[in-house]
């Protein structure tokens, strides 16, 4: 149950209010930001809520029970602290969010409407749309072991046992096509597809510290080509440097042949599949109830 201050109760009962919304975003890198849909900055709990963020809330849905309550927040990228580059880098992914209803004449009169996390974020050069998920969405996340053919460990974690540092190598961009297909040097000693399904990070240039996933790694006429699943946020220039981590398709044959790490394989490659579960004994010759010549 939400407890309202006497001043806020008076505001709501008057029929004429001076209320606005405030959003508090807490990123996982320790950065906390505040935004408001009021036309002036507001400050409470030691945080300034910026009026230039351009937030517009959607309808807030609430329900009894464990159903996940969602709403959308739409805004223009008019704040220096909320920009396309940071959104593209994923800095706001799964950030904690608090939504407050505040009397802008007296910020002590306020009530917390919702706590949750930032879900899917779509953005362009001029605006963004972010999904705010209620706390109940955590209950929908799978936990425990997965019984499947493929390994369920993350490459380089404690269950995998391999060192990501050992399997991470530097490269330098020599040409770029559409910020997605990069020609690089420094990986000449690796065979085709070695880094496919792997991860990378820009270590210089306008995309510095941006992580990306590698779709393909090939050599074409002596040139190493790295293709990204998604184009880089900013233009990639000749001379930009990268760190690339070897890819793993989580199959037993790869774990054994590519990494010599089959002892730490966390899948179940010999687990019977659906074909085995649905199969039945074949009727043998002479068992069909008919006669047999002797």
N, C-alpha and C positions, 0 to 999 in steps of 0.2 A: 504494500500500500504506500502511495506517495503522500508525504506530509508537506503541506503548503504553508508558507509563512503567512501571518495575518495580512501583511501588505499585499501579497499576491492574491489572496482570497478576495480582498476588497477590490482589487483591479478586475478580477474575473466577474465579480458580481455587479460591477458598475455598468458593464456593457460597452464601455469605452476604455480601451486598454492601450498601454505603451509597451507592448511586448515584442520581442524578437527572438530569433534562434541563435545559439552559439554552438560551434563545433570545436571540440578539443581532439586533436589527432596526436597519438603517441606512436612514433615509428619504432621499429625494433633496433635501429642504430642509436637510440637514445635521444633523438630530436623530438621535441614536443611543439606543436603549432596550434594556434587558435584562429578561428575565422567566425565571422558573424554576417547575417544578412541585414544588419542595421547600417545606416549611412555614416556612422562614426565608430571609431575604435572603442572597445569596452575592455575593462580590466577587472578580473577577480581571480582569487586563488593564486596570485602571483603570475598570471599569464595574461598577455594582451591578445585580445581577439580582434583580428584585423578585418576592417570593413572593405578592403579592396579585393578580397578573395573571390567575390562573384558567385557565392553559393546560392543555389535555389533548391529547396528540399521538395521531394515528392511526398505523397501521402504516406503517413506512418500507419502501418497495420499492426494491431496487437491482438493476440488471441490467447485463450486459456488453454493450458496444456503444454506439450513439448514441441508443437509445430514451430518451424523456423519463421520468424517475422522478419521481413525484408522491407527496405525502402530504397529509393534511388536518390542520389544527390547530384545535381547538375550544376555546372559552373563554367565561367569563362576563365581562361588562364591569365588573369590580370594581376596576380600577386607574384612578386619576385621570389617568394618562398614556395610557391606552388606552380611549377612549370613543366613543360612537356618533357624536358630531359629527365627530371627526377621521376616523373610518372613512368617514362619509358624504361628507366633503369630498375623499376620495381621497388623503389624505396618506400612506397606507400602500400605495397602488397601486405595484406593481413594486419595492417596497423590497427591499434586499438582506437576506438572512437567513442566519445561521449557527446550526446546531444542535449543541450539545455534550453529551457524556455526562460527568458530573462526579461525583467522589467528594466529597460534601458535608462529610466530615470533614477532607479535605485537598484543596482545589480545585486544587492543583498537579497532582494526578493526574486528568487529563481527556483526552478525545480528541474531535476534530472529526468528527462523523458526516456532516454534509451542509452544503453551501452551495447557495444558490439564490436565487429571487426569489418574492415574494408574487404570486400570480395572482388568481383570482377571489375576492372577499370578499363574503359575504352577512352581513347583520347585522339585528338588531332592537333593541328597547329594553333587553333583558336579556342578550343574548349575541351571539356571532358565530361564523362558520366561515370559515377562510381556507385557500386552496389554496397549498401550497408547491411550486414547480416547480423541477426540477433544472436545472443550467446548460445542459444539452443543448437546452432549449426554444428557446434563442437561434438554433439552427440551423434551426428551423422558420419563422423570420420571413422574409417576402419582402424581397429587396433588389434594387436596380436600378430601371430604368424599367418602367412598365406600359404596354403598348400597348392602349389602350382609347379609346372615344369620349370619356369624361369626362376632365376635367383631373385630374392626380394631384398637383398642388401643394396645399399648405395655404394657406388664405386669409391674405394678408399676409406670407408668408415671402419669402425672397430670390428664389425662382423665380417667385412670383406677381408681385412687384414693387410691389404696392399697400401703402399705409401703413394698418395696423390703427387707428392713432390717428385718422387722418382719417375713418375710417368707423366710429368708436366714439362713441356719444352717451349722454348722461345722461338718466335718467328717474326719476320718483318714484311710488311706489305710492299709489294712492288707494282701492283696495279689493282684497281677495284672497279667492279661493274655493278651499278645499282645499289651500292652499299651492302650487297648480299653475297656476291661472288668475288673472292679475294685471291689474287695471286701472291704467293709468299715465298720467301727464302728462309733457310734454316731447318727445313724438315726433309732434306734430300735423302737422309738415311732411313726413312720409314717407307714401308710398302703401302700400296693403295689401301684405302679404307681404314688405316690404323687409327685415325682420329674421328672417323664417322661415329655418330651417336655420343661423342664426347662433349666437353664443355670448354669454353674459352673466356678470356677476359682481356680487354684492351688495357695496355699499360702506358699508353701515351696518346696524344692527339685529343680531338674534341670528344671522343667517346671514352676517355680514360676512366677506368674502374667500372665500366659497363660489362656485365656478364652476358654471354650468349651461348646458345646450343648449336652444335655442329651437325649439319645435315649430311654432308658428304665430304670426302677427302680423296682426291684423285691426282694423278700425274698425267699431264697432257703434253706430249712432245717435250719432255724434260722439265716442264713447269709444274710446280705444286699448286693446286687449286683447292681452296677451302670454301665450301658453300654453307652459309648460315641458314637456319630455319626461318628467321625473321631478319629483315634488313636492319642495319645499324641505325640508331636514332639520328646521329649526325653524320655528315659526309666523312667517308674514310679517305685519308690522303696517303700518298706514297711516303713511306718512312714510318708510318704508324707501327707500333710494336704490339705483339700479342703474346699471351701465354696460353698454350693449348694442352688439354689433358686428354689422354688416350680414351677412346670410346669402348664401351662394353655393351653388347647386346643381351647380356644376362643369360646366355645359353651355356650349357655344360661344356660343349665342345670348344667354345671360345675361352672359357675359364681354364681349361686344360691346355689347349694348344697355344693361345696367345699370351697368357699370363702365368702359366704353370702354378695355378692356385686352386686346383680342383678340391684340395682338402678343406678349403673354406667355402666351397660352393653351397649356397643357401636355398637352392631349389630342390625339386624332387623329380629328376629326369626319368626315373623308372616307375613313376606312379601310373597305374592303369588309367587310361583315358575313357571317354564316353564309348568308344567303339568296343572296348573290352567289357565295360559295364552292361552294354546292351546286347552283347553277343550271347549265343546259346549253343548247346552241343548240336553238331550236325548229325543227322540220322545216318547210321552206317549201312553199308550194303547188306542185304539179307534180313534187315530188321523192319521191313515195311509191311510185314504180315503176309506177304505173298509166298509162293513156293520157291524152292531152290533146287536146282538140278544137282545131283550127286553122282 
